Amino acid sequence: MIGNHYEWDHMSTPSDVRVLLVVITCLVIYPWLTIKKVDINISYPTKDRHIILVEFPDYVTPGQFGRVSRGGLWEWHAFAVNRS
């Protein structure tokens, strides 16, 4: 503390906070704008069904995330996509 002010008071201005708020908001909204429904193929490689193999179409590339939901916009689960 220097005098009556903390050292980091000069580091954040109201415009910095607004920019940070806009960036965080965009990062939250962006994944919801890229959702699309695709047909998938599901198979069970083992008899006990503890492992599920989900096959996406060919245009889904490794590094993307597959988001799975049973009920529309609720309860989304993201999984990394990898070639097998």
C-alpha positions, 0 to 999 in steps of 0.5 A: 500500500502506498499512501491511501491507495493500493499499488494495483489501483492504477492498473485497471481502468473502467475501459479495461474492465469493459473490454475484459467483460466483452471478451469473456462474454464472447468466449462464453457465447461462441461455442453456442453459435457453432452447434449443429446437429449431425448424424452419428453412428454409435457402437459398443465394442465390449459386451458390458457397454462401459465403452461407447464408440461414437463415429462422427462424419468425415468432416469433423477433424481432430482437435474439435469437440463433439458436444452431446446432448439428449435433450436439446439445449440442456445437459451438454457434454463435450468430448474431444474428437480423435481418429481411431 
